[in-house]
Every structure is written in structure tokens, then in C-alpha cells.
Amino acid sequence: MQYFESIEAADGKARRMDLLRIAGNEANLNRMISYLESQKLMVESKDGEGRVYYSKTDLGEKLHALLKGLEYFDSPLKDLGKSRISQS
């Protein structure tokens, strides 16, 4: 989700360095980008000067919206998953 948030914060096109800060190192970043691209959630593009940018695909946009919605329901879902709900 942090990768999608970074892309959204950068107006839809995150620089590789932005994503590297999230991943922590090149190996983690390459692995995550490879996975997200193979799942058709993110695409790589280059500008005229050769800088690498990443953006979400339509499927990536939909997944990001879904994940945001799940964050909204996080607390109620945890409560419903408990065997007992305490009375307030």
C-alpha cells in the first residue's frame, strides 16, 4: 500500500528513489517492482532524460481504492472477528 500511496502523493508518477526509500534497498525494490508489474498493478516509464518513473495501472488504482476502504473497516472487522464483543 505504501508504494501506491507514494505514487498518489507524486501526482501519479513516483520516481524510483521515492520507492527505494520505502523498500530500504535495491534488492527489495527490484523484487517488489517485479511482482507489482507481473500482476499488472504498476508500470515503469522513462522521461526524455532517462529518469525512471512508476505509475499505477487501472487495476492498481482499483486495488488501492479497495485497500483504502479496508483500512476504514479495520477496527470493526477486528471486533467482529473476536469470539466475544465486550459491552460498552
C-alpha positions as CSV (number, residue, x, y, z in Angstrom):
1,M,0.0,0.0,0.0
2,Q,2.9,2.4,0.7
3,Y,4.0,2.1,-2.9
4,F,0.6,3.1,-4.1
5,E,0.5,6.0,-1.6
6,S,3.8,7.2,-2.8
7,I,2.7,7.2,-6.4
8,E,-0.5,9.0,-5.5
9,A,1.4,11.6,-3.5
10,A,3.6,12.3,-6.5
11,D,0.6,13.1,-8.8
12,G,0.5,9.6,-10.3
13,K,4.2,9.2,-11.2
14,A,6.7,8.3,-8.4
15,R,10.4,8.4,-9.0
16,R,12.4,5.2,-8.4
17,M,14.2,7.0,-5.5
18,D,10.8,7.6,-3.8
19,L,10.0,3.8,-3.9
20,L,13.6,3.0,-2.9
21,R,13.0,4.9,0.4
22,I,10.1,2.6,1.1
23,A,11.8,-0.7,0.1
24,G,15.0,0.1,2.0
25,N,17.4,-1.4,-0.6
26,E,17.7,-2.2,-4.3
27,A,17.1,-5.9,-3.9
28,N,13.8,-5.4,-2.1
29,L,12.7,-2.7,-4.5
30,N,13.5,-4.8,-7.6
31,R,11.6,-7.7,-6.1
32,M,8.6,-5.6,-5.3
33,I,8.5,-3.8,-8.7
34,S,8.9,-7.1,-10.5
35,Y,5.9,-8.5,-8.5
36,L,3.7,-5.4,-9.0
37,E,4.5,-5.3,-12.7
38,S,3.8,-9.0,-13.2
39,Q,0.5,-8.6,-11.5
40,K,-0.3,-5.6,-13.8
41,L,-0.6,-3.2,-10.9
42,M,2.2,-0.9,-11.8
43,V,4.1,0.2,-14.9
44,E,7.5,1.7,-15.5
45,S,8.1,4.6,-17.8
46,K,11.1,6.9,-18.6
47,D,11.1,10.6,-19.4
48,G,13.1,12.2,-22.2
49,E,16.2,12.5,-19.9
50,G,16.1,8.8,-18.9
51,R,14.7,9.2,-15.4
52,V,12.5,6.2,-14.3
53,Y,9.0,6.7,-13.0
54,Y,6.4,4.3,-11.8
55,S,2.6,4.7,-12.0
56,K,-0.4,2.6,-11.1
57,T,-2.4,0.8,-13.8
58,D,-6.2,0.8,-13.8
59,L,-6.1,-2.4,-11.9
60,G,-3.6,-0.9,-9.4
61,E,-5.9,2.1,-8.9
62,K,-8.8,-0.2,-8.1
63,L,-6.8,-2.3,-5.7
64,H,-5.5,0.8,-4.0
65,A,-9.1,2.1,-3.6
66,L,-10.1,-1.3,-2.2
67,L,-7.2,-1.3,0.3
68,K,-8.1,2.2,1.5
69,G,-11.7,1.1,2.1
70,L,-10.5,-1.9,4.1
71,E,-8.5,0.5,6.3
72,Y,-11.7,2.3,7.1
73,F,-13.3,-1.0,8.3
74,D,-10.2,-2.3,10.1
75,S,-11.4,-1.8,13.7
76,P,-15.0,-3.0,13.1
77,L,-13.7,-6.1,11.3
78,K,-11.3,-6.9,14.2
79,D,-14.2,-6.6,16.7
80,L,-16.4,-8.9,14.6
81,G,-13.6,-11.4,14.5
82,K,-13.4,-11.7,18.2
83,S,-15.2,-14.5,19.9
84,R,-16.9,-12.1,22.3
85,I,-17.7,-8.4,22.0
86,S,-17.4,-6.5,25.2
87,Q,-20.4,-4.4,26.2
88,S,-19.7,-0.7,26.5
